[in-house]
Amino acid sequence: MQSSIEHALAQMVEAWNAGDARAYASLFAEDATYVIFAGSTSIGREAIRRDHEPVLSRFQKGSRMRMSISSVRSIGDDVALVLTEGGVGTGKRIPLDKVQSFVFRRQNDGRWLCEAFQNTKKHRLMMWFFARSTRDSPAR
């Protein structure tokens, strides 16, 4: 399971890096939900494709995606929750400045497609504050 999901995520990175909105969207289920860090939502593969065409051809043209898998957790034979850190940019080193959660479901043909995606931008100050406040609180 994990290697198949890793392959699906690698295909997402490859499609993004190629600037191919159709290939990118093909890795999502027909009725998938896609939520970006700004709060905008795309519902369905066709909307994901349509919404990514201007992103990949204008706003983020030439950008590259970087992703690191934090965890893959099975919640059944055909469903997995995936947590990643990722980023998009054009520089030499793409920062992992977002946390992303995916719900993948195995299709009848064996492929894993993303059913739901949530992208959250890291807020360094809040992360520091939260880490500090939990470290300083008394054990229960």
Protein Blocks (a to p, Z undefined) as FASTA:
>chain_A
ZZmmmmmmmmmmmmmmnopaklmmmmpcfkbccddfkopacedjklmmmmmmmmmmmmmg
oiacddddfbdcdebjkbccddddddddfbfbdcdfbccdddddddfkopacdfbdcddd
ddfklmmmmmmmmmmpccZZ
